[in-house]
């Protein structure tokens, strides 16, 4: 059953009254009188004048009357209209919803109230007003401790909306910093929930928080450090356990097959973690965490994204997630070259994937002069420019990672790559074309190793790329 059904049609009398215009909210046909009635009924649901026993009251509070549910759902739908949202704000509806959230134990009612506030917060003026109410802010953050997935989903949606408003984002970041238990709640959701919609929205909140405030990200990384009581201090200092990365990985695995956009979000969270040294250590310092991270990302790039039988244009859909994955793999590779899970035989599949991405990037960046794209208007040109920007980021990250791998290739690995096709003349040419001139020393070192295995190929490549010629 749909959690937010379409509202029932208005009655004939109600429609006539609304058509008269005097009872309408703004330029809509929605009735002020009807809305007052619903909100008044809502107040009564959390402040019942009843003589029933406490146990009866408690049982009743967990359920929502069908008629009330239909009416409040209609308000939920109506609140997407700016005139209605402003009228609700003027009528102090957020205070009513705050009272419901503070008192009601009914999950459905709590979900709807947060959902209405989420719709209202989409309008800047109301978002600023809601965000400036400290008491309401406390109540809403407390909803993150709820056990009801739909309520958690609407709370996360509301938080993301507020965090996306420049005027109030810092207010919410500071509030979240003041509530350390939110970290535990979000980690619990990421590590245990099977609700993909919830995981995606929570991931978007974490991604936005980390992007907005590096200090908060560092706090969450360090909050996850756990030292077992029975472990000697010397050992614990060498290999502390971090919770944030395993939780992000678990959520990524959960959304992987069902929501590509969600996977993109969690890969970007990992990428943000690698922008600080503590974040890299959170990944690599615990061998199990480093191995799990590497294996998941290695599997994604070698067996799922940008495969040999995929059309090159598919890179347009995968460019941002691949940029994040290669960035994280590169950071792990550069910091943990001695780890068992970074065996040298995994270099060749990575080289193959990286060169294929570079080949497809070249294909995507080619724009025929008389193509439909070249004849489109300014809006489309703007979109293409944004695509080109992300493709350039992917290309730069891929080149950096490829250069790191090239530096550790041995004679045996190069020979194997020539035999299996990962280092064919065509692929080496693509690699050189992208690596030169910025990575000239890397290319020169690679040619020295290649010459020991296949002198003819090394000569051909030097002839095709004179700037790569080894200086003696």
ZADREN-580679 format. One record per atom (N, C-alpha, C): x, y negated, z negated. Coordinates in steps of 0.02 Angstrom, whole numbers, plus 50000, padded with zeros to 5 digits. Example, Ala and Ser with C-alpha at 12.3 -4.5 7.8 and 13.67 -1.06 7.14 Angstrom:
506605028449610506155022549610506605016549610506425011249646506845005349643506454999849606
END
This chain:
500425006050000500005000050000500444993750000500244988950040500624982650045500614979049978501204976949956501254973449892500934966549894500864963749954500594956949960500084956750016499474959650003498974960250056498714953550079498434953550140498144947450166497554945250122497454938750114496914936350070496234937850100495734938950058495054940150083494784933750115494334934450165494054928550197493624924650149493594917950156493174913950110492444915350122492054914550068491334915450074491034909850116490404910850137490074905850179490004899150143489774899350079489694893150041490364889650032490864893750018491534890850007491794887650071491684891050128491914888350191491584881750208490914881350192490564875050205490824869450161490974871150098491234866050052491914863650074492344868350097493004866450118492964862250182492494864050226492424860250288492224853050276491894851850220491694845050204492294840450193492874843250174493494839450170493654836750102493164835150061493304832049996493644836649947493554843049955493834847849908494474851049936494694848749994495264851950027495934849549998496404854150000497084852549978497474849850038497654843450036498024840350090497654841050156498014843250207497714844150273497484851350284497484855350231497274862350237496524862950226496264869050233495564870350219495484873850151496034874250114496014877550049495664873049997495274876149954494864872649905495244871349840495244864949818495534863349753495144866749697494484866449703494054869249650494194876749642494244880149698494384887349695495064888749663495554884749682496224885749655496244884449580495884879149558495834877849486495544883949450495034886849481494714892749450495184898649443495584899849495496064905449493496594904249439496854898149436497374896649387497094896949316496474894749308496154895149242496074902449222495864906549271495794913749257496464916949240496984914449272497654917049259497864915549187497704909549165497864907749096497504912449047496884914049063496484918349020496764925449016497084927649070497344934549069497904935449018498264930049003498814930548955498624927648887498034924548882497784921948818497054924148809496934930748809496244933248806495924931948739495294929948740494894929348678494504935748671494834940648641494554947348639494584950148568494104954348553494084957648487494324964848491494594966648549494824973548557495434974748513495564981248500496144983048460496784981348496497334981048458497974979348488498174984348541498044990848528498234995948576497844995148641497204993248636496804992048696497064986048734497244980848697497514974748729498154976348767498594980248734499234981848765499134985748829498674990548827498544994548887498254990248942497804985648923497484981348973497994976449004498474974148963498964969348988499424972449041499484979049042499904982349091499574982749160498904981949161498534982449223498274975549243498134974849308497874968549335497204969949367496704966149345496034966849374496064966049450495704970249486495734970249559495534963449588494994960549561494764954149587495284948749574495574948749514496094943849498496704944849543496884951149556497454952549599497344949749669496744950849696496594948349763496624940749765496384937549713496374930149713497074927249704497454930149659498124927449647498584929049707498434934649742498804936149804498644930949858498034928649858497854923449905498244917049891498324915449827498734909649808499454910749831499694916849824500374918549845500464916949920499974919149960500004917650032499944910150045499484906950009499374899750020499984895650003500384897949955500944893949929501494893149981501444896550037501934895450091501794888950128501194886050117501014879650147501274874050102501604869150131501914863850090501394859850052500824858350082500304854550047500064858349985499974864849992499764868949936500304869249883500924870149904501474870449857501544864049817501474858349851501504851849816500924850949768500334853349788499754852949744499844857249682500114863249691500264867649635500764864249588501254860949616501754857449576501424851849536500984848049570500634842549537500184845049482499884850849492499434853749443499804857449386500464856949386500894860149335500844867749337500734870449397500694877749403501334881249380501944878549392502544881949367502524883149292502224878449254502164879549181501704885349166501174885949206500714891549196501074898149211501434898249266501804904449284502334906049232502644900949204503144902049152502814905349092502214903149075501854906249019501674913449033501474914849095501324921749114501944926149108502504923649134503114927649133503364928749062503234923849018503464924548949503024929248908502384929948928501914933848887501674940348919501584940348985501264946149017501744952049022501454957949014501834964149023501614967649087501194964449126500944967449187501444966449244501764971749270502274970949321502014967549384501414969349406501144966449467501034958949460500764956949403500634949849390501294945949387501794948749356502444945449351502754944649420502704949949460502974949649528502654944049568501984943549564501624938549604501814931449581501854930549516502014923749491502714921549513503204926149510503874924449533503864923349609503464927349644503414926649716503134919849736502634917449700502354910849714502874905449702503234905949647503764901149633504304901349687504444907349712504934908049766504714904549829504064905049845503804901449903503834893949892503654891749833503664884549818504374881749822504864885749800505554883449799505854882649869505494885049920505744884149989505704876850010505334872849973505274865649988505724861749941506154857649969506704854549932506484850849869505974846649875505754842749818505534847249760505174852549776504934857149724505514861149696505974863149740506554867049717506954863049666507044856549678507404852249631507034851849565506364851249569505954850749508505984857249467505904862849501505934869349467506624870349435507144868549472507824869549447507994865049388507684859349384507834854649329507484856549264507014861349268506654863649208507064869149175507414867249122507864871949089507494878049061506914876849031506534882449002506304887349055506054884649111505844888949166506444892749193507014889449198507614892749222507804898649178507744897849112507904903249065507434909149075506794907649083506294912849091506414916749156506574913049209506694916349274507324920649272507854918349241508454922349236508324928649194507884927949144507714933749103507364939049144507044937049199506704941949242507204946649275507844944749277508344949249305508464955349261508214955149200508274960949155507664965549161507194963749205506574967549213506734974449242506294979149230506394985949256505974987249319505574982249339505124983049396505464980649460505604985149508505964983149569505644977449607504974977349618504674971749654504784965049619504754964949553504884958849516505614956749524506054961549520506774960049530506894957349601506544960149650506624957849718506404950549726505824948849698505574941949703506014937149664506274939449606506724935149567507364933749606507634938949638508244938149678508114933449737507534934149768507364929749824507324922449801507024921349744506984914549716507674911749701508094915849669508774913549653509164911849716509104916149767509474914849829509244908349861508584907049859508314900749886508614894749850508644895049784508914889449745509664888749755510024894349759510744894049770510924891349839510444891649885510564889149953510414881749959510154878749906510024871449905510624867949873510964863949912511574860749888511464856649824510894853349819510764848849762510724852549696510524858949697510394862449634510814868749625511214870549675511584876849672512024877149610512374871749595512834871749538512474872749472511854870449468511454871349407511344878749394511174882449446511034889549438511674893549427512214891549459512854894949447513054894349374512984888349346513164887249276512704891149229512064891349244511604895249203511784902649203511954905149262512134912249267512784913549229513244908849232513864909549195513734909849120513224906249097513064906049026512704912349002512524916749049512164922949031512574928949055513074931049017513504936649038513114943149052512534943949019512154950149028511884950749100511844945249136511624945549206512104949649247512744949149231513244953149266513084960549258512934962649196512784969649183512154971849220511654967549220511024969149253511124970049329511494965449359511614965849431512044971949449512544973349407512954979249419512534985649414512074985749366511644991549357511204992549419510924987049444510504987449504510904990149563511494987349575511904989349632512114996649627512244998949567512505005749558511975011049554511345009249539510845014349526510205013849568510065008049597509435007249633509455010849700508875013449720508795016449787508335012149830508135006449804507705001749840508144997449885508134998949950508584995549997508444988050001507804986150002507644978950005507924975249945507864978349886508124975249825508884974749828509214980149850509944980149853510194974749901509854973949957510074968950006510004961949976509444960649942509334953949915509804952449857509924957349814510404956549759511104955349788511274959049840511914958149873511984951049900511454948449929511474941549955511584936549899511284937849841511374933449783512114933549761512394939649754513094940249733513554937049784513424938249847513834935349901513824927749897513224924949886513154917649882513514914949820513444918349764513774916249702514524916149710514804921449738515534921849747515774916649797515384915349848515574910449898515554903349869515084902149823515004895549793515524894149738515694899349700516084898049640516604903549628517224902049645517764906949636517874908549562517774903649519517864904749447517384910049421516754909649443516274914749422516474921549448516704921849510516924928249539517484931249497517964927149478518514929549437518264932049370517794928549340517514930649276517174937449283516814938449337516474944849346516964950449360517504948949395518024954049406518334956049340518494951149299518824952549235518334955449184517694953649188517204956549143517144964049152517314966349212517244973449226517834977549202518344974449176518924978249152518744981749087518804988349087518634992249028519234996249006519394995848943519954999648916519685005148870519725011548890519495016948847519845016848780519465018248727519735017748659520285022848646520245028648680520725033948667521325033648715521365028448755521915027948803522455023248776523085025348778523625021048755523635014448793523815009148758523795002548788524255002048849524835005548846525295005048902524975007748966524625013448961524305016349020523725012049044523335009448996522745005449016522944999149052523544996449034523764990449069523974992049140524194998249152524395000049219523795001349264523275004549237522715006449279522045004849244521874998449238521234996649209520664998449257520084999949230519505001549271519094995149283518864994249343518464988449360517784990849384517264987649360516594989849376516314986749439516494980649454516164977049508516264980549575516864983049589516994986149654516614992749662516624997449613516235003549621515485002049630515234997049597514524995349604514374992749675514814988449701514724985949769514764991749819515234996349808515305002049853514685006449853514415007649793513815011849788513225008749824513145002249817512604998749852512714998949927513334998149949513494998350020513325005150050513485010450014513325017150038512565018150043512195015149996511475015949995511135012350054511385006450072511065002550126511365004150194511905007750196512295008850257511865011050317511465016150308511105018950365510435015450378510175011950328509505009150335509495001650350510024998050333510004990850341510694988150360510834987550425511494985050446511664978150419511154973850414511274967150386511494967550314511194972250276511384973150207512104975650200512304980150245512994982550244513474976850258513284972550304513694966550320513784962350257513254961450218513284957450157513784960450107513744967050096514184970150047514914970450070515014971050135515704970750161515994963750151515564958650158515804951750147515964950550073515584953650028515744953149957516444955949944516594961849973517254964749965517794960149994517634957050051518114952450081518244946450035517714943750005517804938249959518234940249899518144946449875518554948849819519294948849837519454950449900520154950749920520474943949930520094938549923520374931849929520744929749866520674933549812521034932049750521414938349729521984937349698522404943049679522054947849632521674945049584521304949349538520804953749574520524951149628520044955049667520384960749703520974959449731521344964849764521534970249713521754967949654521934972749602521324976749579520744973649579520134977149560519994982949608520224982249670520124987549719520674992849714521304990649712521854995349722522164998049657522064994649601522444996549541522185003149512521555004549520521285011049500521285015549562521675020849563521735025049623521075027449651520615029449608519975031949632519575026549668519585020549640519225014949671519545013149738520205012849739520555011349802520405016549855520425022849834520295028249882519575028049908519095026949863518395026549884518275020749933518585015049917518515009249961518815010650029519425013150029519765014550092519375019650134519165025150103518825030450140518175028050171517785024050134517155021450161517285016950220517745012250213517865007450266518215010750326518665015450313518995019150366518485023050407518005026150373517485029950407517045025450450516895019550424516475014850462516805012650527517445010850524517765008250585517985013750633518115019650607518365025050651517815029650677517235029750643516715034450663516025031350673515965024850660515295021850666515275015650709515715010950696515705004650733516165004850793515945001350847516365000250906516695006750929516295011850944516555018250966516715018051041517085022951064517315023051134516745023451184516175026451164515615027051210515095021451201515255016451159514815010751150514945005551205514425002051228514544996651275514924990951240515394987651274515794982351243515374976951210514794975451239514384969951214514124971251143514154977551120513904979051053514324975551000514924973451020515344969850973515014963350948514584960450990514234954350969513814955650906513534961650899513134963350841513564965250781514164967450794514584970250740515164965750720515224959950752515834955950743515954953650671515424951750635515534949150568515684954850518515344960450524515474965950478516154968950492516364969350555517034972050571517574967350545517464960750550517954956050524518054957050449517514958050413517564959150341517924965750326517744971050362518044977650349518794977550363518984974850421519704974650438520094970250389519774964950366520114960550318520254964250253519764968150229519854971950167520364977550177520304981250232520784986650245521494983850249521564978150281522224975050288522514973250220522084970550176522314968650109522524974850069522144980250075522314986450040522974989250068523014989350134523604992150167524234988350147524184981750145524764977650130524984978250057524524980050012524694980149941524804987149914524604992349951524634999049924524905004049975525435002350008525695006650061525925013450035526045014049970526315020349944525765025149921525145022949923524605027249898524485033249943524275038849913524165045049949523635044250003523105040349988522565039750037522745035450097523345032350095523575028450153524095032450192523945038750204524415042950240524525040250310525135041350335525335038450399524905040950457524625047050451524225049650507523575045750518523395041750469522795037650478522945031250517523575029850529523755023750566523495024050638523555029850670523375030350741522625029150753522175032250714521465030650724521315023250713521655020050664521555012950653521805008750711522395010650737522655007150795522175007650854521905013650864521425014750918520805010250910520545009850848519955005650835520114998250844520694996150819520874989150824520974986950897521304991150936521414989351007520754989351045520304994051029519654994151062519264987851046519304985550984518974979350965519264973451004519924973251011520244967851048520034968051122519984974151150519764974851220519044972351228518624974251181517924972151185517844964651172518284961951131518264954751118518404950851183518894953151220519054950051284518444950351331518114956151332517524956951374516974952151354516854951451289516314947151264516464939751276517094938051278517274930951287517274928851360517214933651406517174931951477516464929551493516404923651524515754920951542515764919151616515434923151658515414921551729515134914551740515434910951787515244903951799514504903151817514234908151854513544907551878513074911851837513284913851777512854918151736512264914351708511774918151684511184915051655511374910851595511884913351557512094909651497512364902751515512724902251571513034895951589512524890751611511904893051628511394888451652510894886651597511014888851536510544887451482510664880551452510214878451408510234871751379510714871151321510664865451288511134863751234511074868551176510454870751159510364875251102510734881651113510674884551173511014890851187511774889951186512004884251212512724882951211512984882851139512594879951095512784879751025512834886750996512354891151014512374898050990512994901651015513154900551079513744903851108514384901451074514414895151058514994892451023515074895850955514524896950920514544900350856514774907650865514534910950917514754917750931515504917950946515724913150986516444912851002516864911850940516604907750894516964906450832517064912950792516524916850786516574923150748517004928350785516974928350852517414932850889518144931050880518294924650876518984922450865519224924650796518784924050746518964926250678519124933750679518684937650712518794944850717519454946350753519594942750806520214943850843520824942250800520814936750764521374934850722521504940050667520954942350635521024947350581521284953850609521024955850668521234962150700521974961850718522204956250744522914955450762523364955850701523154952650647523554952750586523614959850559523054963550557523054970350532523474974850578523394974050644523774978050691524524976850683524714970650671525424969050662525704972350599525294972750547525514975950485525634983350496525184986550533525264993750547525864994950593525944990750644526504991550691527184991450654527214987750600527854986950565528074993350530527614997950517527805004050480527785010250524527665009450589527635015250633528325018450640528335025050633528955028750641529005031650712529585034150728529695037350793529205043050803529095047050751528645052850756527925050650768527715045350734527025042950742526925040150812527415036450837527365033650905527325039350956527725044550947527705050250993527025053550992526745054250933526075057150927525555052650960525625046150951525155041450981525185041651057525775042451085525845043051158525525049451183525605054751145525335061251165524575061251162524295058051109523565058251099523205052551134523565047551159523255042151197523125035751161523255035451095523135029251058523635023851077524225025951103524745021051122524915021751197524395022451237524495022751309524745015951334524965015751397525215009551426524675004151425524055006051442523505001251443523374998351374523385002651323523235000351256523804996251227524414998351242524984994251219524974987451252524784987251316524744980851351524224976251319523654979151300523134975251266523394972651199523744976951163524014974951098524524969251106524984969951155525484964751166525164958151187524674958651231524344952651256524044948551199523804951951148523494948551091523984946751036524514950751028524994949550975525494944050993525634943451057526124938351078525784931651089526124926151073526824925651048526884925450972526314925350936526344924150863526694929850825526654935850852526954941550817527534944550857527924940250888528484942550930528964947150894529174945650832529634950150797529344957150788528694957550775528364964050766528384967950831528214964550886528214967850951528924970250969529424966150955530124968150970530324974350930530144974550866530304980450825529944986650851529314985850873528944991450900529274994050963529504989551006529834991551068530474995451054530834993751002531444997450984531275004650967530735005550930530525012350912530265015950975529875012451014529585015551075530135017751123530665013751128531205015451175531535022151158531535023851095531825030251074531385036051096530745034651109530275040051126530145040051202530025034251231529865033751302530185027451330530785028151355531155022351379530825019051439530515023151483530195020451543529615015951524529195018151478528625014151456528865007651423529395008151383529665002251351529914997151403530244999651456530474995251509529884991951545529364995951559528774993251594528434987751553528394988751488528074983851445528494977451440529144978251437529594972451434529544968451499529474971951554529414968551619528754964851623528224967851597527564964751600527504958951550527894959451496527874954151444528584952051429528864947651470529564945651462529724942851393529244939551362529374936551296529474941851242529304948151258529374953551208530054956851212530464954951262531104958351272531534958051210531794963951191532194964451130532844960651139532994956251092533624952451095534184956551065534724957151102535294960951078535874956451060
END
